[in-house]
Structure formats: C-alpha cells, structure tokens
C-alpha cells in the first residue's frame, strides 16, 4: 500500500512539474540593460495575451543572494503617472517613512509605505512629470533613505544612470 501511494505521489509530482514547465515555457521574457537599470518584459499567453514590463534596480550586499533593496518603475497608460515601487529591509522605523533622494542636498520624495512582510517593507511613489525630468538629469548618486528600528539613518545607494533610456524603453500600457 505504501509503495502504491509513493508511486502515485511521484506520478502526481511529475505531472504537476511537467505542467509547470509547460506554463513557464509558454511565458516569454526579455531583458535589456540600460546602464544601472534593467527593463524586463514578460509575455503571458491568453486569452487575452498580456505583456507586462517594468524597469528595475537591485542593491545587494556583497556575498549575499538576497537584495538589500529593489526599486521598480512601471509606465501605465498616458493619463496615469508612472509608479515607483520600493522594497527595503523590514527593520525600519515606520513613522519617518521612506524617501527617494536624487542627491545629498535634495530633500527627497516621500514614498507611501504600503506594508511590511517578512520579505521586506514596500512603498510606492507616483512619479510626476517634474520628478521624471529630475530623474532623467541626475548625475550624482541618489539614495533611498529611512531610519531603522533603532532610529539610525539608513542610506541605500540608488543610481539614476540609464534611468531616462530605460524609461523610454518601457512600453505604455
């Protein structure tokens, strides 16, 4: 009986894995690098077929596989502003929030903190036309700033090199 159950479990796992492989291979993804930004598009089969794209920048600590931060930008339809999604570690002091600065003298743009889960804390920022112009022309090192739970300042580098080219490569939804 145990042997039969093991065979059925293996067969079921093989069928599920094969189905997952077929679904994964049916999705096509492409990437393009623009200096410090990567544009990633995924084509999902339909009906209806759907193409989703974003541009992203990861910051990692040397020797670790998990990102310290992740910044992704999407470009919606013409009438809606672009959105920046920001992921930082969970150890943040929530009252001070998260800001994106384009330089050391920039007051920064406050992002709306959405939620914290074990994988990180997430915030989003609607990108206005003025912000977009600024992000395109930044030549200094930008940063994501917040306070950790001990209320110490945290500064994670954010490069804007290639931002304009990557943004222009994003298709409008």
Contact map, one row per residue, 1 for C-alpha under 8 A:
11111000000000000000000000000000000000000000000000000000000000000000000000000000000000000000000000000000000000000000000000000000000000000000000000000000000000000000000000000
11111100000000000000000000000000000000000000000000000000000000000000000000000000000000000000000000000000000000000000000000000000000000000000000000000000000000000000000000000
11111110000000000000000000000000000000000000000000000000000000000000000000000000000000000000000000000000000000000000000000000000000000000000000000000000000000000000000000000
11111111000000000000000000000000000000000000000000000000000000000000000000000000000000000000000000000000000000000000000000000000000000000000000000000000000000000000000000000
11111111100000000000000000000000000000000000000000000000000000000000000000000000000000000000000000000000000000000000000000000000000000000000000000000000000000000000000000000
01111111110000000000000000000000000000000000000000000000000000000000000000000000000000000000000000000000000000000000000000000000000000000000000000000000000000000000000000000
00111111111000000000000000000000000000000000000000000000000000000000000000000000000000000000000000000000000000000000000000000000000000000000000000000000000000000000000000000
00011111111100000000000000000000000000000000000000000000000000000000000000000000000000000000000000000000000000000000000000000000000000000000000000000000000000000000000000000
00001111111110000000000000000000000000000000000000000000000000000000000000000000000000000000000000000000000000000000000000000000000000000000000000000000000000000000000000000
00000111111111000000000000000000000000000000000000000000000000000000000000000000000000000000000000000000000000000000000000000000000000000000000000000000000000000000000000000
00000011111111100000000000000000000000000000000000000000000000000000000000000000000000000000000000000000000000000000000000000000000000000000000000000000000000000000000000000
00000001111111110000000000000000000000000000000000000000000000000000000000000000000000000000000000000000000000000000000000000000000000000000000000000000000000000000000000000
00000000111111111000000000000000000000000000000000000000000000000000000000000000000000000000000000000000000000000000000000000000000000000000000000000000000000000000000000000
00000000011111111100000000000000000000000000000000000000000000000000000000000000000000000000000000000000000000000000000000000000000000000000000000000000000000000000000000000
00000000001111111110000000000000000000000000000000000000000000000000000000000000000000000000000000000000000000000000000000000000000000000000000000000000000000000000000000000
00000000000111111111000000000000000000000000000000000000000000000000000000000000000000000000000000000000000000000000000000000000000000000000000000000000000000000000000000000
00000000000011111111100000000000000000000000000000000000000000000000000000000000000000000000000000000000000000000000000000000000000000000000000000000000000000000000000000000
00000000000001111111110000000000000000000000000000000000000000000000000000000000000000000000000000000000000000000000000000000000000000000000000000000000000000000000000000000
00000000000000111111111000000000000000000000000000000000000000000000000000000000000000000000000000000000000000000000000000000000000000000000000000000000000000000000000000000
00000000000000011111111100000000000000000000000000000000000000000000000000000000000000000000000000000000000000000000000000000000000000000000000000000000000000000000000000000
00000000000000001111111110000000000000000000000000000000000000000000000000000000000000000000000000000000000000000000000000000000000000000000000000000000000000000000000000000
00000000000000000111111111000000000000000000000000000000000000000000000000000000000000000000000000000000000000000000000000000000000000000000000000000000000000000000000000000
00000000000000000011111111100000000000000000000000000000000000000000000000000000000000000000000000000000000000000000000000000000000000000000000000000000000000000000000000000
00000000000000000001111111100000000000000000000000000000000000000000000000000000000000000000000000000000000000000000000000000000000000000000000000000000000000000000000000000
00000000000000000000111111110000000000000000000000000000000000000000000000000000000000000000000000000000000000000000000000000000000000000000000000000000000000000000000000000
00000000000000000000011111110000000000000001100000000000000000000000000000000000000000000000000000000000000000000000000000000000000000000000000000000000000000000000000000000
00000000000000000000001111111000000000000111100000000000000000000000000000000000000000000000000000000000000000000000000000000000000000000000000000000000000000000000000000000
00000000000000000000000011111100000000000111000000000000000000000000000000000000000000000000000000000000000000000000000000000000000000000000000000000000000000000000000000000
00000000000000000000000000111110000000011110000000000000000000000000000000000000000000000000000000000000000000000000000000000000000000000000000000000000000000000000000000000
00000000000000000000000000011111000000011100000000000000000000000000000000000000000000000000000000000000000000000000000000000000000000000000000000000000000000000000000000000
00000000000000000000000000001111100001111000000000000000000000000000000000000000000000000000000000000000000000000000000000000000000000000000000000000000000000000000000000000
00000000000000000000000000000111110001110000000000000000000000000000000000000000000000000000000000000000000000000000000000000000000000000000000000000000000000000000000000000
00000000000000000000000000000011111111100000000000000000000000000000000000000000000000000000000000000000000000000000000000000000000000000000000000000000000000000000010000000
00000000000000000000000000000001111111100000000000000000000000000000000000000000000000000000000000000000000000000000000000000000000000000000000000000000000000001110110000000
00000000000000000000000000000000111111000000000000000000000000000000000000000000000000000000000000000000000000000000000000000000000000000000000000000000000000001100000000000
00000000000000000000000000000000111111000000000000000000100000000000000000000000000000000000000000000000000000000000000000000000000000000000000000000000000000111110000000000
00000000000000000000000000000000111111100000000000000011100000000000000000000000000000000000000000000000000000000000000000000000000000000000000000000000000000001110010000000
00000000000000000000000000000011111111110000000000000011100000000000000000000000000000000000000000000000000000000000000000000000000000000000000000000000000000000000010000000
00000000000000000000000000000011110011111000000000001111000000000000000000000000000000000000000000000000000000000000000000000000000000000000000000000000000000000000010011000
00000000000000000000000000001111000001111100000000001111000000000000000000000000000000000000000000000000000000000000000000000000000000000000000000000000000000000000000000000
00000000000000000000000000001110000000111110000000111100000000000000000000000000000000000000000000000000000000000000000000000000000000000000000000000000000000000000000000000
00000000000000000000000000111100000000011111000000111000000000000000000000000000000000000000000000000000000000000000000000000000000000000000000000000000000000000000000000000
00000000000000000000000000111000000000001111100011110000000000000000000000000000000000000000000000000000000000000000000000000000000000000000000000000000000000000000000000000
00000000000000000000000001110000000000000111110011100000000000000000000000000000000000000000000000000000000000000000000000000000000000000000000000000000000000000000000000000
00000000000000000000000001100000000000000011111111000000000000000000000000000000000000000000000000000000000000000000000000000000000000000000000000000000000000000000000000000
00000000000000000000000000000000000000000001111111000000000000000000000000000000000000000000000000000000000000000000000000000000000000000000000000000000000000000000000000000
00000000000000000000000000000000000000000000111110000000000000000000000000000000000000000000000000000000000000000000000000000000000000000000000000000000000000000000000000000
00000000000000000000000000000000000000000000111111000000000000000000000000000000000000000000000000000000000000000000000000000000000000000000000000000000000000000000000000000
00000000000000000000000000000000000000000011111111100000000000000000000000000000000000000000000000000000000000000000000000000000000000000000000000000000000000000000000000000
00000000000000000000000000000000000000000011110111110000000000000000000000000000000000000000000000000000000000000000000000000000000000000000000000000000000000000000000000000
00000000000000000000000000000000000000001111000011111000000000000000000000000000000000000000000000000000000000000000000000000000000000000000000000000000000000000000000000000
00000000000000000000000000000000000000001110000001111100000000000000000000000000000000000000000000000000000000000000000000000000000000000000000000000000000000000000000000000
00000000000000000000000000000000000000111100000000111110000000000000000001000000000000000000000000000000000000000000000000000000000000000000000000000000000000000000000001100
00000000000000000000000000000000000000111000000000011111000000000000000111100000000000000000000000000000000000000000000000000000000000000000000000000000000000000000000001000
00000000000000000000000000000000000011110000000000001111100000000000000111000000000000000000000000000000000000000000000000000000000000000000000000000000000000000000011001000
00000000000000000000000000000000000011110000000000000111110000000000011110000000000000000000000000000000000000000000000000000000000000000000000000000000000000000000000000000
00000000000000000000000000000000000111000000000000000011111000000000011100000000000000000000000000000000000000000000000000000000000000000000000000000000000001000000000000000
00000000000000000000000000000000000000000000000000000001111100000011111000000000000000000000000000000000000000000000000000000000000000000000000000000000000000000000000000000
00000000000000000000000000000000000000000000000000000000111110000011110000000000000000000000000000000000000000000000000000000000000000000000000000000000000111000000000000000
00000000000000000000000000000000000000000000000000000000011111011111100000000000000000000000000000000000000000000000000000000000000000000000000000000000000000000000000000000
00000000000000000000000000000000000000000000000000000000001111111111000000000000000000000000000000000000000000000000000000000000000000000000000000000000000000000000000000000
00000000000000000000000000000000000000000000000000000000000111110000000000000000000000000000000000000000000000000000000000000000000000000000000000000000000000000000000000000
00000000000000000000000000000000000000000000000000000000000011111000000000000000000000000000000000000000000000000000000000000000000000000000000000000000000000000000000000000
00000000000000000000000000000000000000000000000000000000000111111110000000000000000000000000000000000000000000000000000000000000000000000000000000000000000000000000000000000
00000000000000000000000000000000000000000000000000000000000110111110000000000000000000000000000000000000000000000000000000000000000000000000000000000000000000000000000000000
00000000000000000000000000000000000000000000000000000000000110011111000000000000000000000000000000000000000000000000000000000000000000000000000000000000000000000000000000000
00000000000000000000000000000000000000000000000000000000011110011111110000000000000000000000000000000000000000000000000000000000000000000000000000000000000000000000000000000
00000000000000000000000000000000000000000000000000000000011110000111110000000000000000011000000000000000000000000000000000000000000000000000000000000000000000000000000000000
00000000000000000000000000000000000000000000000000000000011100000011111000000000000001111000000000000000000000000000000000000000000000000000000000000000000100000000000000000
00000000000000000000000000000000000000000000000000000001111000000011111100000000000011110000000000000000000000000000000000000000000000000000000000000000000000000000000000000
00000000000000000000000000000000000000000000000000000001110000000000111110000000000111100000000000000000000000000000000000000000000000000000000000000000000000000000000000000
00000000000000000000000000000000000000000000000000000111100000000000011111000000000111000000000000000000000000000000000000000000000000000000000000000000000000000000000000000
00000000000000000000000000000000000000000000000000000111000000000000001111100000011110000000000000000000000000000000000000000000000000000000000000000000000000000000000000000
00000000000000000000000000000000000000000000000000001110000000000000000111110000011100000000000000000000000000000000000000000000000000000000000000000000000000000000000001000
00000000000000000000000000000000000000000000000000000100000000000000000011111000111000000000000000000000000000000000000000000000000000000000000000000000000000000000001001111
00000000000000000000000000000000000000000000000000000000000000000000000001111111111000000000000000000000000000000000000000000000000000000000000000000000000000000000000000011
00000000000000000000000000000000000000000000000000000000000000000000000000111111100000000000000000000000000000000000000000000000000000000000000000000000000000000000000000011
00000000000000000000000000000000000000000000000000000000000000000000000000011111100000000000000000000000000000000000000000000000000000000000000000000000000000000000000000010
00000000000000000000000000000000000000000000000000000000000000000000000000011111100000000000000000000000000000000000000000000000000000000000000000000000000000000000000000000
00000000000000000000000000000000000000000000000000000000000000000000000000011111110000000000000000000000000000000000000000000000000000000000000000000000000000000000000000000
00000000000000000000000000000000000000000000000000000000000000000000000000111111111000000000000000000000000000000000000000000111100000000000000000000000000000000000000000000
00000000000000000000000000000000000000000000000000000000000000000000000011110001111100000000000000000000000000000000000000000111000000000000000000000000000000000000000000000
00000000000000000000000000000000000000000000000000000000000000000000000011110000111110000000000000000000000000000000000000011110000000000000000000000000000000000000000000000
00000000000000000000000000000000000000000000000000000000000000000000001111000000011111000000000000000000000000000000000000011110000000000000000000000000000000000000000000000
00000000000000000000000000000000000000000000000000000000000000000000011110000000001111100000000000000000000000000000000001111000000000000000000000000000000000000000000000000
00000000000000000000000000000000000000000000000000000000000000000000111100000000000111110000000000000000000000000000000001110000000000000000000000000000000000000000000000000
00000000000000000000000000000000000000000000000000000000000000000000111000000000000011111000000000000000000000000000000111100000000000000000000000000000000000000000000000000
00000000000000000000000000000000000000000000000000000000000000000001110000000000000001111100000000000000000000000000000111000000000000000000000000000000000000000000000000000
00000000000000000000000000000000000000000000000000000000000000000001100000000000000000111111000000000000000000000000001110000000000000000000000000000000000000000000000000000
00000000000000000000000000000000000000000000000000000000000000000000000000000000000000011111000000000000000000000001111110000000000000000000000000000000000000000000000000000
00000000000000000000000000000000000000000000000000000000000000000000000000000000000000001111100000000000000000000000000000000000000000000000000000011000000000000000000000000
00000000000000000000000000000000000000000000000000000000000000000000000000000000000000001111110000000000000000000000000010000000000000000000000001111000000000000000000000000
00000000000000000000000000000000000000000000000000000000000000000000000000000000000000000011111110000000000000000000000000000000000000000000000001111110000000000000000000000
00000000000000000000000000000000000000000000000000000000000000000000000000000000000000000001111110000000000000001000000000000000000000000000000000000000000000000000000000000
00000000000000000000000000000000000000000000000000000000000000000000000000000000000000000000111110000000000000000000000000000000000000000000000000000000000000000000000000000
00000000000000000000000000000000000000000000000000000000000000000000000000000000000000000000111111000000000000000000000000000000000000000000000001100000000000000000000000000
00000000000000000000000000000000000000000000000000000000000000000000000000000000000000000000111111100000000001111000000000000000000000000000000001100000000000000000000000000
00000000000000000000000000000000000000000000000000000000000000000000000000000000000000000000000111110000000001111000000000100000000000000000000111000000000000000000000000000
00000000000000000000000000000000000000000000000000000000000000000000000000000000000000000000000011111000000111100000000000000000000000000000000111000000000000000000000000000
00000000000000000000000000000000000000000000000000000000000000000000000000000000000000000000000001111100000111100000000000000000000000000000011110000000000000000000000000000
00000000000000000000000000000000000000000000000000000000000000000000000000000000000000000000000000111111011110000000000000000000000000000000011110000000000000000000000000000
00000000000000000000000000000000000000000000000000000000000000000000000000000000000000000000000000011111010100000000000000000000000001100101111000000000000000010000000000000
00000000000000000000000000000000000000000000000000000000000000000000000000000000000000000000000000001111110000000000000000000000000000000001111000000000000000000000000000000
00000000000000000000000000000000000000000000000000000000000000000000000000000000000000000000000000001111110000000000000000000000000000000000010000000000000000000000000000000
00000000000000000000000000000000000000000000000000000000000000000000000000000000000000000000000000000011111000000000000000000000000000000000000000000000000000000000000000000
00000000000000000000000000000000000000000000000000000000000000000000000000000000000000000000000000001111111100000000000000000000000000000000000000000000000000000000000000000
00000000000000000000000000000000000000000000000000000000000000000000000000000000000000000000000000001000111110000000000000000000000000000000000000000000000000000000000000000
00000000000000000000000000000000000000000000000000000000000000000000000000000000000000000000000000111100011111000000000000000000000000000000000000000000000000000000000000000
00000000000000000000000000000000000000000000000000000000000000000000000000000000000000000000000000111000001111100000000000001000000000000000000000000000000000000000000000000
00000000000000000000000000000000000000000000000000000000000000000000000000000000000000000000000011110000000111110000000000001000000000000000000000000000000000000000000000000
00000000000000000000000000000000000000000000000000000000000000000000000000000000000000000000000011110000000011111000000000111000000000000000000000000000000000000000000000000
00000000000000000000000000000000000000000000000000000000000000000000000000000000000000000000000011000000000001111100000000111000000000000000000000000000000000000000000000000
00000000000000000000000000000000000000000000000000000000000000000000000000000000000000000000010011000000000000111110000011110000000000000000000000000000000000000000000000000
00000000000000000000000000000000000000000000000000000000000000000000000000000000000000000000000000000000000000011111000011110000000000000000000000000000000000000000000000000
00000000000000000000000000000000000000000000000000000000000000000000000000000000000000000000000000000000000000001111100011100000000000000000000000000000000000000000000000000
00000000000000000000000000000000000000000000000000000000000000000000000000000000000000000100000000000000000000000111111111000000000000000000000000000000000000000000000000000
00000000000000000000000000000000000000000000000000000000000000000000000000000000000000000100000000000000000000000011111110000000000000000000000000000000000000000000000000000
00000000000000000000000000000000000000000000000000000000000000000000000000000000000000000100000000000000000000000001111100000000000000000000000000000000000000000000000000000
00000000000000000000000000000000000000000000000000000000000000000000000000000000000000001100000000000000000000000001111110000000000000000000000000000000000000000000000000000
00000000000000000000000000000000000000000000000000000000000000000000000000000000000000111100000000000000000000000001111111000000000000000000000000000000000000000000000000000
00000000000000000000000000000000000000000000000000000000000000000000000000000000000000111101000000000000000000001111101111100000000000000000000000000000000000000000000000000
00000000000000000000000000000000000000000000000000000000000000000000000000000000000011110000000000000000000000001111000111110000000000000000000000000000000000000000000000000
00000000000000000000000000000000000000000000000000000000000000000000000000000000000011100000000001000000000000111110000011111000000000000000000000000000000000000000000000000
00000000000000000000000000000000000000000000000000000000000000000000000000000000001111000000000000000000000000111100000001111100000000000000000000000000000000000000000000000
00000000000000000000000000000000000000000000000000000000000000000000000000000000001110000000000000000000000011110000000000111110000000000000000000000000000000000000000000000
00000000000000000000000000000000000000000000000000000000000000000000000000000000111100000000000000000000000000000000000000011111000000000000000000000000000000000000000000000
00000000000000000000000000000000000000000000000000000000000000000000000000000000111100000000000000000000000000000000000000001111101100000000000000000000000000000000000000000
00000000000000000000000000000000000000000000000000000000000000000000000000000000110000000000000000000000000000000000000000000111111100000000000000000000000000000000000000000
00000000000000000000000000000000000000000000000000000000000000000000000000000000100000000000000000000000000000000000000000000011111110000000000000000000000000000000000000000
00000000000000000000000000000000000000000000000000000000000000000000000000000000000000000000000000000000000000000000000000000001111111000000000000000000000000000000000000000
00000000000000000000000000000000000000000000000000000000000000000000000000000000000000000000000000000000000000000000000000000011111111100000000000000000000000000000000000000
00000000000000000000000000000000000000000000000000000000000000000000000000000000000000000000000000000000000000000000000000000011111111110000000000000000000000000000000000000
00000000000000000000000000000000000000000000000000000000000000000000000000000000000000000000000000000000000000000000000000000000111111111000000000000000000000000000000000000
00000000000000000000000000000000000000000000000000000000000000000000000000000000000000000000000000000100000000000000000000000000011111111100000000000000000000000000000000000
00000000000000000000000000000000000000000000000000000000000000000000000000000000000000000000000000000100000000000000000000000000001111111100000000000000000000010011000000000
00000000000000000000000000000000000000000000000000000000000000000000000000000000000000000000000000000000000000000000000000000000000111111100000000000000000000010011000000000
00000000000000000000000000000000000000000000000000000000000000000000000000000000000000000000000000000000000000000000000000000000000011111110000000000000000000000000000000000
00000000000000000000000000000000000000000000000000000000000000000000000000000000000000000000000000000100000000000000000000000000000001111111110000000000000000011000000000000
00000000000000000000000000000000000000000000000000000000000000000000000000000000000000000000000000000000000000000000000000000000000000001111100000000000000000011000000000000
00000000000000000000000000000000000000000000000000000000000000000000000000000000000000000000000000000110000000000000000000000000000000000111110000000000000000000000000000000
00000000000000000000000000000000000000000000000000000000000000000000000000000000000000000000000000000110000000000000000000000000000000000111111000000000000011110000000000000
00000000000000000000000000000000000000000000000000000000000000000000000000000000000000000000000000011111000000000000000000000000000000000101111100000000000011110000000000000
00000000000000000000000000000000000000000000000000000000000000000000000000000000000000000000000000011110000000000000000000000000000000000000111110000000001111100000000000000
00000000000000000000000000000000000000000000000000000000000000000000000000000000000000000000000001111000000000000000000000000000000000000000011111000000001111000000000000000
00000000000000000000000000000000000000000000000000000000000000000000000000000000000000000000000001111000000000000000000000000000000000000000001111100000111100000000000000000
00000000000000000000000000000000000000000000000000000000000000000000000000000000000000000001100111100000000000000000000000000000000000000000000111110000111000000000000000000
00000000000000000000000000000000000000000000000000000000000000000000000000000000000000000001100110000000000000000000000000000000000000000000000011111111110000000000000000000
00000000000000000000000000000000000000000000000000000000000000000000000000000000000000000011100000000000000000000000000000000000000000000000000001111111110000000000000000000
00000000000000000000000000000000000000000000000000000000000000000000000000000000000000000011100000000000000000000000000000000000000000000000000000111111000000000000000000000
00000000000000000000000000000000000000000000000000000000000000000000000000000000000000000000100000000000000000000000000000000000000000000000000000111111000000000000000000000
00000000000000000000000000000000000000000000000000000000000000000000000000000000000000000000100000000000000000000000000000000000000000000000000000111111100000000000000000000
00000000000000000000000000000000000000000000000000000000000000000000000000000000000000000000000000000000000000000000000000000000000000000000000000111111110000000000000000000
00000000000000000000000000000000000000000000000000000000000000000000000000000000000000000000000000000000000000000000000000000000000000000000000011110011111000000000000000000
00000000000000000000000000000000000000000000000000000000000000000000000000000000000000000000000000000000000000000000000000000000000000000000000011110001111100000000000000000
00000000000000000000000000000000000000000000000000000000000000000000000000000000000000000000000000000000000000000000000000000000000000000000001111000000111110000000000000000
00000000000000000000000000000000000000000000000000000000001000000000100000000000000000000000000000000000000000000000000000000000000000000000001110000000011111000000000000000
00000000000000000000000000000000000000000000000000000000001000000000000000000000000000000000000000000000000000000000000000000000000000000000111100000000001111100000000000000
00000000000000000000000000000000000000000000000000000000101000000000000000000000000000000000000000000000000000000000000000000000000000000000111100000000000111110000000000000
00000000000000000000000000000000000100000000000000000000000000000000000000000000000000000000000000000000000000000000000000000000000000000000111000000000000011111000000000000
00000000000000000000000000000000000100000000000000000000000000000000000000000000000000000000000000000100000000000000000000000000000000110110110000000000000001111110000000000
00000000000000000000000000000000011110000000000000000000000000000000000000000000000000000000000000000000000000000000000000000000000000000110000000000000000000111111000000000
00000000000000000000000000000000011110000000000000000000000000000000000000000000000000000000000000000000000000000000000000000000000000000000000000000000000000011111110000000
00000000000000000000000000000000010110000000000000000000000000000000000000000000000000000000000000000000000000000000000000000000000000110000000000000000000000011111111000000
00000000000000000000000000000000000000000000000000000000000000000000000000000000000000000000000000000000000000000000000000000000000000110000000000000000000000001111111100000
00000000000000000000000000000000010000000000000000000000000000000000000000000000000000000000000000000000000000000000000000000000000000000000000000000000000000000111111110000
00000000000000000000000000000000110011100000000000000010000000000000000000000000000000000000000000000000000000000000000000000000000000000000000000000000000000000111111111000
00000000000000000000000000000000000000000000000000000010000000000000000000100000000000000000000000000000000000000000000000000000000000000000000000000000000000000011111111000
00000000000000000000000000000000000000000000000000000000000000000000000000000000000000000000000000000000000000000000000000000000000000000000000000000000000000000001111111100
00000000000000000000000000000000000000100000000000000000000000000000000000000000000000000000000000000000000000000000000000000000000000000000000000000000000000000000111111100
00000000000000000000000000000000000000100000000000001110000000000000000001100000000000000000000000000000000000000000000000000000000000000000000000000000000000000000011111110
00000000000000000000000000000000000000000000000000001000000000000000000000100000000000000000000000000000000000000000000000000000000000000000000000000000000000000000000111111
00000000000000000000000000000000000000000000000000000000000000000000000000111100000000000000000000000000000000000000000000000000000000000000000000000000000000000000000001111
00000000000000000000000000000000000000000000000000000000000000000000000000111000000000000000000000000000000000000000000000000000000000000000000000000000000000000000000000111
